[in-house]
Amino acid sequence: MTHFWQGLRSGEWLTPTRARGYSLVVLAICAVAAIGWIALSDGLIDRNGKPIGTDFSNVYAAGSLTWQGRPADAYQPDLQHAAEKAVFGGREVPFYGWHYPPFFFAVAVLVAAVPYGWGLAIWLAASFAFYLAVMRAILPRPETWLIAAAFPAVVVNVGHGQNGFLTAALLGGALHLLDRRPWLAGVLIGCLAYKPQFGVLIPVALLAGGRWSTIAAAAATVAALVAVSLATLGVGVWQAFADSMNFTQVVVLEQGGTGWEKIQSIFSAARMWGAGIPLAYAAQIALALMVAACLAWLWRSDAAFELKASALASGSLLATPYVLDYDLVVLSVAIAYLARHGRRRGFEPFEISLLAAAWLAPLLSRGIAGASGIPLGLVVLLLTFGCTMRRAVGDQQEPMRRPTR
């Protein structure tokens, strides 16, 4: 037991060979599961009666409605559900709501221009390639490709046909380019407005850091996206989006329509434990304010940029009440920047084991929360953010004690 504890403390158990081996095992298991999942499906409907790529069906259906000249119908649950059924020849499938701002119709229209299976494959392949390229840019090491590809949140995202790759790539890409090309970083941040809940703390960090050109570029990008959507889709679609936000808030978030075990926020954890809506919101607001204050201090400080980037990535996930397990792909950005700083300055006790736990958590978070009520994803996010802040304080006081491996 003593040897085991010492191994966790030092992190020496996670050798490069083991990291590659674990990643290959995860990839192999997931590849076999995916092949079996598709092989056993019936007309792109799996054995559980759900579409292959589940949530992607709402994107494809919204795109189909747009091709028919009815984009606003995507925000009407009954009409959107009918369109989702039509994608699969009228067969009964679960309802997957369309909750995105109107400028995300650009993606929906593109993927709906080809048959469903091809649209799903193109969407996942393109966004996955973007994600891998960004991860390799952040941490330019030979093993980055494999470890990033095997990150369990990748599997969750693929299974849902979701946009975690795009979210992680936009945020990670913006952080990578922030010093090199601040205007381009701002464009990427502006594009991230397709998931506005993840952009709450980005202005706090940019303002604290005095990143004025990036702020201007982000604002201009959002304005351009809104203008193009108004010109192509009309004002009515924005009104429909605004009207649908009550359904999203009440049914999906507050009533747990998605499932408490799937949402990785403190709001969801409080609701899962029986707290009322006001108390759950109070907990979420308190955590968001704490994270915002930490980020404001950190981005004004002279701490290493890796720590600022890592804290913004994990903090953005903590600040929103609506973060799903597939959104944990963004956690890879925090892990990569924290690992880069650790390799340069050395790791403190237990940090390597924490990074490994953060890497593995998306594979287990939903199951553990559903079985025990323990919000593993939230716990890991808090630990990652806390570890980053601790390093930031130490980064300004004294060198890290352990040499880079």
PyMOL commands that set and color helices and strands:
alter all, ss='L'
color gray80, all
select helices_A, chain A and resi 2-10+16-39+56-67+71-75+77-87+102-111+116-138+144-150+152-160+164-177+182-194+196-198+202-209+212-233+235-254+266-272+277-300+305-319+325-345+351-372+376-395
alter helices_A, ss='H'
color red, helices_A
deselect
rebuild
show_as cartoon
